[in-house]
Amino acid sequence: MDRMHDLGPSFIDVTWGAGGRLSHLTCEMVNVAQTVYGLETCMHLTCTDMEKEKVDDALKEAYKAGCTNILALRGDPPREKEKWQAVKGGFQYARDLVKYIKEKYGDHFDIGVAGYPEGCEDQQDEDILLDHLKEKVDAGGTFIVTQMFYNVDIFLAWVRKVREKGIEVPIVPGIMPIHTHASFLRRATWSNCHIPDSWNEALDPIKNDDAAVREVGKGLIADMCRKIMDAGIMHLHFYTMNLAQATRMVLEELDLTSSNGTPTKKALPWRQSLGLNRREEDVRPIFWKNRNKSYIVRTQDWDEFPNGRWGDSRSPAFGELDAYGIGLKGTNEQNRKLWGEPRSLRDVANLFIRFLKKEVQSLPWSESPITSESDTIKNELVDLNRRGFLTINSQPSVNGVKSNDPTYGWGPSGGYCYQKAYLELLVAPELISKLIGRIEKHEGITYYAVNKTGDLRTNAPGDGPNAVTWGVFPGKEIVQPTIVETISFLAWKDEAFRLGSDWARCHSNSSPSRHLIDNIMENWYLVNIVHNDFHQTHGIFSLFDELEVANMDQPSDLHEFMNSDSANREPTTGTMTNGHSTKHSPTGTLMNGYSKNGHITKGPTTNGQLSNGHSTVSTQL
């Protein structure tokens, strides 16, 4: 699903097992897709072996997940039965299911229905199928997804007949990419679709070479899509069959993917959640920039989400760190293989440098590879790590790039985007005072520095938010979607040090790697720095001139660490040195939660991705 998001689909489909045998999995996938990955979903729902109670449960789960699209199908008969039969207390036809959904939920769900350009297994009469399609649309269907086909002429002729029938809802053609020759023939036979002779002539000579079949098939499918779009149908629904490669190849051939591997259009600079009540959320702290799922999980119980401004309230608090999805991913063995077994600070720094150079795909504080946004400051980041400053989050300053910029752009067209330079890093305790002294000589630079026990130092003028990303768009107020703020930074502090400790525990208790990483987590400071003059691209980095951690090549001394204060230290109460009073827990975490505000407006009830005149892509799981 994460890879699907990067392709920028308008929605994805999640299929439904007969009788809801895998309903828990379907509903969970819908919830994760909507809430965590920000993917608009279309949940399939069938009549097969489904009593009304099961249908009600499924619709309730879809609603709670924030899903606003259902594909209502009669479904195929179970494998153990030759003919389809309605279950007692269930639905006989797809139109009955459509009608029921409409009566129960009004306009909340867009309801898709199936169309068959070349007939279906138990009905080949085209006129009867068109009558059935009209009944489904009249019952409340708002869009049509077709069965797969390979003959565009047959499809377009069918479309004309659909329109002549008085059916005006959007038609989304079903596209099946070609993975292998065997699967191509099997699926064409199963769906009873006609294969053009020219296709067989192109594919038969290479049928035993899967790579060649995909390459030739890419061109055939892309040409088919172009003909469809040339006919004025600007929606393409790809049946991926959980295989991304063939679909990606077609999209690249059609030039429908972005050059930097991210969606071509972003509503916000961070991945927006489409969970229930979160569609209007438009402000977040920058600290979770590289850990989207964790932020979603830790805020999932909020009744309201920031909209328009961050606000001044301090509740509800962030969720606990032991919730699923917050801790370090992967097994200990997998993480040791990924990040190695560092024996010195130089080894740790080199790991961070390899991440910056895209030689390592993740770090404990970053679940995804570094993006092209950091290219303009990559050399400075590499240099900092070479000198022992471990960078875990950053953004360069941006001064009014267009909102359609492929790297820094976001929001509606015709707008301009801005960023303040931001840097977050781990700093050795022997250098923290020198660094802070330099920062405080610069009026336009603000910082927060905190260690694991909660010793917080800052020159921020108050606890309120400092916007580090904003956009100016025609006909809208200024949007400020990314902020730095005290309470949320302290919540992130707990998570950041927990992730480092989890990394240490990927190594055995007697391992020098474990105690090297533990020593960093126990003694170093987590620091974030904002240069408030967005005209200054590299102003933050001059703060570190001629600063370097000593003895970076010295191997970790296990005996010395086990006898040090940090190995035996009890948690202490944190302090805040800028004069603001705060309420601390025994470990220094602010117990009164975090500052947020906002109001809730009802999410969209129509799938605007099907609006005419725009090329859209959807995919199916």
C-alpha positions, -999 to 999 in steps of 0.1 A, spaced: 0 0 0 29 23 7 42 18 -28 7 23 -42 5 57 -24 37 68 -42 20 61 -75 -7 87 -66 -39 67 -72 -73 84 -68 -84 53 -48 -75 17 -42 -99 -13 -40 -98 -39 -13 -117 -71 -23 -141 -90 -2 -140 -128 4 -172 -148 -3 -194 -148 28 -171 -124 46 -147 -152 56 -118 -127 55 -139 -97 65 -117 -89 94 -87 -87 71 -106 -66 45 -118 -41 72 -83 -39 88 -68 -32 54 -93 -5 47 -87 11 81 -49 11 76 -51 24 40 -74 53 50 -59 62 83 -22 55 81 -14 56 44 -39 83 34 -53 62 6 -89 67 -5 -103 32 -5 -132 15 -23 -142 -15 -2 -158 -44 -21 -189 -59 -6 -207 -89 -20 -241 -106 -15 -226 -141 -14 -234 -158 19 -240 -124 36 -269 -120 59 -280 -84 66 -262 -86 100 -229 -93 83 -235 -65 58 -243 -41 86 -211 -50 105 -191 -45 73 -206 -11 65 -201 0 101 -164 -9 100 -160 9 67 -177 40 81 -155 40 112 -124 37 91 -134 69 71 -141 49 39 -166 67 16 -167 42 -13 -183 8 -16 -183 -14 -47 -215 -34 -43 -214 -68 -61 -236 -99 -62 -204 -120 -61 -195 -154 -74 -209 -186 -59 -187 -202 -33 -163 -228 -47 -182 -257 -32 -214 -246 -50 -221 -247 -88 -248 -220 -89 -253 -188 -70 -280 -187 -44 -290 -160 -20 -286 -168 17 -316 -166 39 -320 -131 52 -296 -118 26 -297 -101 -8 -306 -117 -42 -291 -91 -65 -265 -63 -64 -293 -37 -69 -308 -49 -36 -275 -43 -18 -271 -9 -35 -306 1 -24 -299 -11 12 -267 8 15 -283 40 2 -312 37 26 -289 31 56 -262 57 49 -277 82 25 -249 100 6 -220 90 29 -209 63 5 -203 66 -32 -216 32 -44 -199 16 -74 -215 -12 -95 -200 -36 -120 -203 -33 -157 -197 -61 -183 -187 -50 -218 -184 -86 -229 -210 -104 -208 -205 -123 -176 -203 -160 -166 -240 -166 -161 -255 -140 -185 -243 -133 -221 -274 -113 -233 -261 -78 -236 -295 -61 -234 -304 -79 -202 -271 -69 -186 -277 -33 -196 -311 -34 -180 -295 -48 -148 -269 -20 -149 -296 6 -152 -314 -9 -122 -283 -8 -101 -276 29 -110 -312 38 -104 -310 22 -70 -282 45 -60 -250 35 -79 -228 65 -85 -201 50 -107 -194 19 -128 -162 -2 -127 -160 -26 -157 -147 -61 -160 -113 -64 -176 -111 -62 -214 -84 -60 -241 -104 -48 -271 -109 -11 -269 -134 -10 -298 -157 -35 -280 -155 -14 -249 -162 19 -266 -192 5 -284 -205 -8 -251 -200 27 -235 -222 42 -263 -250 17 -255 -247 25 -218 -252 62 -225 -280 55 -249 -297 37 -220 -298 69 -201 -270 60 -177 -248 91 -171 -226 81 -141 -188 79 -146 -175 47 -162 -142 34 -150 -126 9 -173 -109 -21 -158 -73 -26 -169 -54 -58 -164 -17 -54 -169 2 -84 -184 25 -101 -159 32 -134 -177 18 -150 -208 2 -178 -189 -17 -155 -165 -26 -133 -194 -44 -162 -212 -59 -176 -180 -75 -143 -170 -87 -135 -205 -104 -169 -206 -119 -166 -172 -134 -132 -180 -144 -143 -215 -127 -112 -231 -116 -110 -267 -79 -108 -274 -70 -88 -306 -50 -109 -331 -22 -84 -331 -17 -90 -294 -13 -128 -298 11 -122 -327 32 -99 -305 32 -122 -274 32 -158 -286 69 -157 -299 81 -146 -264 57 -164 -242 84 -183 -223 103 -151 -214 84 -133 -186 105 -102 -187 100 -98 -224 63 -105 -220 60 -77 -194 80 -53 -217 58 -59 -248 27 -61 -226 35 -27 -212 33 -12 -246 1 -30 -256 -17 -19 -224 -4 16 -226 -16 20 -262 -50 6 -251 -51 32 -223 -43 61 -247 -72 51 -270 -95 51 -240 -84 85 -229 -85 98 -264 -122 88 -264 -127 112 -234 -127 86 -206 -101 99 -182 -102 72 -155 -81 40 -154 -87 12 -129 -58 -12 -127 -62 -47 -114 -28 -51 -98 -34 -85 -83 -11 -74 -55 18 -71 -80 31 -36 -85 57 -40 -113 36 -44 -144 12 -16 -133 41 7 -126 56 0 -160 24 10 -177 20 42 -157 56 51 -165 50 45 -202 19 68 -199 40 94 -180 16 93 -151 42 89 -124 63 117 -109 101 119 -115 109 118 -77 88 88 -68 61 107 -49 26 116 -58 24 143 -84 -1 163 -64 0 167 -26 -27 185 -6 -2 190 22 35 186 27 29 155 49 9 125 41 -27 133 50 -48 108 69 -83 100 55 -95 84 87 -129 93 103 -128 130 114 -93 135 101 -100 147 66 -99 183 77 -67 180 98 -41 203 83 -16 211 111 11 187 125 44 189 144 74 184 121 90 159 145 70 129 131 78 138 95 95 105 89 72 84 112 37 90 99 22 58 112 34 65 147 19 99 148 -15 85 136 -14 58 163 -4 82 191 -32 106 182 -59 81 172 -80 87 203 -84 124 198 -119 137 193 -107 167 173 -77 174 151 -60 207 144 -76 226 115 -64 260 105 -42 266 136 -25 245 163 -42 262 192 -33 266 229 -51 237 246 -30 209 262 -52 179 259 -57 152 249 -23 138 255 -3 117 231 -9 79 233 14 56 251 46 43 236 37 7 240 9 9 214 13 -13 183 30 5 154 51 29 175 82 8 183 110 -2 161 101 -24 131 117 -56 122 133 -84 141 166 -80 160 184 -100 133 169 -80 105 179 -47 121 215 -59 128 217 -69 91 203 -35 80 223 -12 103 253 -34 112 270 -37 145 288 -4 152 318 -5 175 326 32 176 309 65 171 325 67 137 306 35 127 273 51 139 281 83 120 289 64 89 256 46 91 238 80 91 259 91 61 250 60 42 213 68 48 219 103 35 235 88 4 205 65 -1 227 34 5 206 25 36 168 27 33 158 35 68 170 45 103 153 39 137 139 75 134 130 73 97 109 45 83 114 55 46 144 65 24 155 101 25 137 122 -2 150 146 -28 139 175 -6 172 171 12 194 172 -19 202 209 -15 216 204 20 229 169 17 266 178 17 262 199 49 243 170 65 270 145 56 296 169 69 278 172 103 276 134 107 313 131 98 320 154 128 298 134 152 265 153 150 238 126 142 211 142 120 176 126 122 153 152 106 157 183 84 143 206 58 159 233 37 145 268 36 122 275 6 113 310 -6 81 310 -26 83 280 -50 52 273 -70 28 248 -55 32 225 -85 70 222 -79 78 184 -80 100 185 -49 87 213 -26 53 220 -39 19 211 -23 -16 225 -21 -39 239 -48 -25 251 -81 -15 287 -85 0 290 -50 34 295 -35 51 274 -8 76 285 19 98 268 45 121 278 73 153 258 76 149 231 102 175 207 117 170 180 143 200 160 156 216 142 185 244 162 201 271 149 224 269 163 260 304 178 259 293 201 230 258 210 239 268 242 259 290 254 231 263 249 205 236 266 226 260 295 233 264 300 196 227 297 189 217 323 215 239 349 198 216 347 168 184 366 173 166 348 144 174 312 155 153 293 180 161 259 195 149 232 219 174 207 235 164 179 258 181 147 271 164 115 280 157 125 316 139 156 305 165 184 310 149 209 286 168 240 274 152 265 249 152 301 238 117 299 224 97 329 235 68 307 248 51 274 245 32 284 214 37 270 179 62 282 154 52 276 118 80 261 98 60 255 66 33 276 51 16 282 17 -2 311 1 -30 301 -24 -56 320 -44 -88 327 -25 -76 310 7 -61 321 40 -25 313 46 -21 276 54 5 266 81 6 228 81 39 222 99 49 236 132 75 233 161 61 235 196 72 226 231 46 201 243 47 179 212 85 180 211 86 166 246 62 138 235 84 132 205 115 132 228 102 101 247 96 83 214 129 93 199 149 80 229 128 49 230 136 41 194 173 45 201 170 22 231 151 -4 210 179 -2 184 204 -9 212 184 -39 223 187 -55 189 222 -64 201 230 -88 230 236 -74 265 273 -82 262 277 -65 228 298 -34 225 272 -21 199 245 -23 225 264 -2 251 277 23 225 241 30 214 228 30 250 255 55 259 243 79 232 207 75 243 215 80 280 238 110 277 233 129 244 208 157 237 180 157 211 181 192 196 159 209 171 169 242 155 148 266 134 162 295 114 133 319 113 147 338 83 134 317 54 158 336 30 187 318 47 194 284 31 225 274 49 225 297 80 220 268 105 251 250 95 275 278 103 266 272 140 287 240 139 319 255 124 350 238 139 329 217 163 336 180 163 332 151 187 366 139 200 378 103 197 351 92 172 372 62 162 377 50 197 360 16 202 332 13 227 345 4 261 320 -20 277 337 -22 311 339 16 313 302 20 304 290 -6 329 307 14 357 296 48 345 270 70 361 248 66 329 246 29 333 233 32 369 214 65 368 179 67 381 155 89 362 154 125 374 129 152 371 134 175 341 138 212 342 131 240 317 156 268 316 137 296 299 116 305 329 83 289 318 67 267 345 58 231 334 43 201 349 67 171 347 64 134 354 92 116 373 110 112 339 105 147 327 76 141 303 49 167 304 18 149 318 -7 174 307 -4 163 271 -1 185 241 -13 217 224 -39 213 197 -71 228 186 -95 226 157 -130 219 146 -145 190 127 -163 192 94 -179 163 76 -155 146 51 -164 145 15 -193 122 7 -186 119 -30 -156 105 -47 -144 136 -64 -116 116 -80 -141 106 -107 -148 142 -118 -148 146 -156 -118 161 -174 -90 147 -152 -69 117 -157 -72 95 -126 -57 61 -117 -70 36 -92 -56 3 -82 -70 -29 -66 -56 -50 -38 
